[in-house]
């Protein structure tokens, strides 16, 4: 019985020391790494704020330092409230002031190139350079 308890406690201790990869990948790295929400669509771009977490059924992005991306967007084609969102996996890369995003959406894949107009540690202003929607057949 003593061995079982010791083994259980040792396993519990090791498990509690493990760091979740997704959390560490969100906390370290240059802009845009992190959670971004409170999107405000403007004439030819998007303004967004850095947040601690994405709230349920709100639009946003999770940029991981390893180049992975989660884009939270409409779960279907209907945009009439109440809106239900879904998390779509994808990738991102930054080359100078250009951020290239490739992520799924309810009808296929979206590829965007965005130019950083203004960046701080807590806000981003992006201008859309190009956007391509590849639909599933």
C-alpha positions as CSV (number, residue, x, y, z in Angstrom):
1,X,0.0,0.0,0.0
2,X,2.9,2.3,0.8
3,X,4.4,1.8,-2.7
4,X,1.0,2.6,-4.3
5,X,0.6,5.8,-2.4
6,X,4.2,6.8,-3.1
7,X,3.9,6.1,-6.8
8,X,0.6,8.0,-7.0
9,X,2.1,11.1,-5.2
10,X,5.2,11.0,-7.4
11,X,3.0,10.8,-10.6
12,X,0.8,13.6,-9.3
13,X,3.9,15.8,-8.6
14,X,5.3,15.2,-12.1
15,X,2.0,15.8,-13.8
16,X,1.5,19.1,-11.9
17,X,4.9,20.4,-13.0
18,X,4.1,19.9,-16.7
19,X,3.4,23.2,-18.6
20,X,0.7,23.2,-21.2
21,X,2.4,23.9,-24.5
22,X,-0.4,26.1,-25.8
23,X,-0.3,28.4,-22.8
24,X,3.5,28.9,-23.0
25,X,3.4,29.5,-26.7
26,X,0.8,32.3,-26.1
27,X,2.8,34.1,-23.5
28,X,6.2,34.5,-25.1
29,X,7.1,36.1,-28.3
30,X,6.8,39.3,-30.3
31,X,3.6,41.0,-31.5
32,X,1.2,39.4,-32.5
33,X,1.8,36.4,-30.1
34,X,-1.2,36.2,-27.7
35,X,-4.9,36.5,-27.7
36,X,-6.5,39.4,-29.7
37,X,-10.2,40.3,-29.6
38,X,-12.6,43.3,-29.4
39,X,-12.2,43.5,-33.2
40,X,-13.3,46.8,-34.8
41,X,-13.6,46.6,-38.5
42,X,-12.6,49.8,-40.3
43,X,-12.7,51.0,-43.9
44,X,-9.8,48.9,-45.1
45,X,-8.6,47.1,-41.9
46,X,-9.0,45.8,-38.4
47,X,-8.2,47.2,-35.0
48,X,-7.9,44.7,-32.2
49,X,-6.9,44.6,-28.5
50,X,-4.8,42.1,-26.6
51,X,-6.9,40.2,-24.1
52,X,-6.2,37.5,-21.5
53,X,-8.5,35.0,-23.1
54,X,-11.1,34.9,-25.9
55,X,-14.6,34.9,-24.5
56,X,-17.2,32.5,-25.8
57,X,-18.9,33.5,-29.0
58,X,-16.7,36.5,-29.6
59,X,-14.5,37.0,-32.6
60,X,-10.7,36.9,-32.2
61,X,-7.3,35.4,-32.9
62,X,-4.9,33.3,-30.8
63,X,-1.4,33.7,-32.2
64,X,1.1,31.1,-30.9
65,X,4.8,31.7,-31.0
66,X,5.3,28.4,-33.0
67,X,3.4,29.9,-36.0
68,X,0.1,28.2,-35.2
69,X,-3.1,30.2,-35.1
70,X,-6.7,29.8,-33.9
71,X,-9.2,32.1,-35.6
72,X,-12.5,32.4,-33.8
73,X,-15.2,33.3,-36.3
74,X,-18.8,32.5,-37.3
75,X,-19.5,28.8,-37.2
76,X,-21.7,29.0,-40.3
77,X,-22.8,31.2,-43.1
78,X,-25.5,33.0,-41.2
79,X,-24.5,36.3,-39.6
80,X,-27.8,37.1,-37.9
81,X,-27.5,37.4,-34.1
82,X,-27.2,35.5,-31.9
83,X,-23.9,34.6,-33.4
84,X,-22.3,31.3,-32.6
85,X,-18.5,31.0,-33.2
86,X,-16.1,28.2,-33.8
87,X,-12.3,27.9,-33.5
88,X,-10.5,27.3,-36.8
89,X,-6.9,26.2,-36.8
90,X,-4.3,27.7,-39.1
91,X,-0.9,29.2,-39.4
92,X,0.6,32.6,-39.4
93,X,4.0,34.2,-40.2
94,X,5.3,37.7,-39.9
95,X,7.7,39.2,-42.4
96,X,8.6,42.8,-41.4
97,X,5.3,44.7,-41.2
98,X,3.3,42.0,-43.1
99,X,1.4,39.2,-41.3
100,X,0.2,36.3,-43.5
101,X,-2.7,34.2,-42.0
102,X,-4.0,31.0,-43.4
103,X,-6.9,29.4,-41.5
104,X,-10.1,27.5,-42.0
105,X,-13.6,28.9,-41.9
106,X,-17.0,27.3,-42.2
107,X,-16.8,27.0,-46.0
108,X,-13.1,26.2,-46.6
109,X,-9.9,28.2,-46.1
110,X,-9.1,31.9,-45.9
111,X,-5.7,33.4,-46.7
112,X,-5.0,37.0,-45.7
113,X,-2.1,39.3,-45.8
114,X,-2.3,42.2,-43.4
115,X,0.0,45.2,-43.0
116,X,0.7,46.4,-39.5
117,X,-0.2,50.1,-39.4
118,X,0.3,50.6,-35.7
119,X,1.4,48.1,-33.0
120,X,1.7,48.3,-29.3
121,X,1.9,45.5,-26.7
122,X,-1.9,45.9,-26.2
123,X,-3.3,47.0,-29.5
124,X,-2.9,46.4,-33.3
125,X,-4.2,48.3,-36.3
126,X,-3.9,46.2,-39.4
127,X,-4.7,47.1,-43.0
128,X,-5.9,44.3,-45.3
129,X,-3.6,43.9,-48.3
130,X,-5.2,40.8,-49.8
131,X,-7.8,38.2,-48.9
132,X,-8.5,34.9,-50.7
133,X,-11.4,32.6,-49.8
134,X,-10.9,29.0,-51.0
135,X,-14.2,27.1,-50.8
136,X,-14.6,23.4,-50.3
137,X,-16.4,21.6,-53.1
